[in-house]
């Protein structure tokens, strides 16, 4: 996890939120939805990115809550 921000990753039977580069979980949740909600609050507060990983561990979605270097047009 080299990308800056908060990562929602599977762990055991639940989901955890981790800061990029950290091995320790910021918070642990029973569902991915709960973990996403927690990560979103942190990312918005810190103006960083939020990365949502799938059950296979690969990033499946990314949201920016800070200064997006590539904002959408329109």
N, C-alpha and C positions, 0 to 999 in steps of 0.2 A: 504494500500500500504506500506508494511513493507520492501519490497526488495529495495536495493540501486539502484540508477540510475534514468533514465527518463521513465515516463509512458505516453503512448498515450491512453487517455480515452475519451469516448463519453460524451458530455455535451450538453443538449438541442438539437438543430438541427445541431450542429457542433462537433468539436473535440478539445481537449486541450492537451497540454504537461505539465506535472507536475513532479517536483522533488519528489522522494520518501519521504514520511512523511510530505509533504507540502499540505496545503489545498488550496493555491493560485495557479492559473495557471501561468506557465512561458510564454506560448503563446496560442492564440486561433486561430483556423483554420476552414474553411468552409468544408474541406474534410479530410478524414483520411490520404490520401496520403500526403497532405501538412503537416499535423501534424507529420507523420512518418519522412519525410525529415528533418523537424526542430529538432525533437528529436534525429535523427541520428547524426546530426552535433554537437549537445550539448554533446551527449554520446561519440563521437569520441574525441572531444576536452578535455573532462574530464576523458577519459579512464574508462568509467563505462558501465553499462548495459542499454539496451533499452528494455522495455516491451510494447508490443502492445496488448491492450485489445480489445475484440470484442464488438459488440453492447449490449451484455448481461453483460458487465463489467468484464468478466473473461479473464485472460491472455490467448491469443491464439498463441503468438509468442514471442520469446526472442532472443536478439542478444547481444553478448559481444564485447565491443570495448576496453577492458582493459586486465588485467591479468586474463585470464579465468582459474578458478581452475580445470576445466574438459575439456581440449582441445580435439578436435576430433583426432582420430588416423589416421595415413596415411599421 
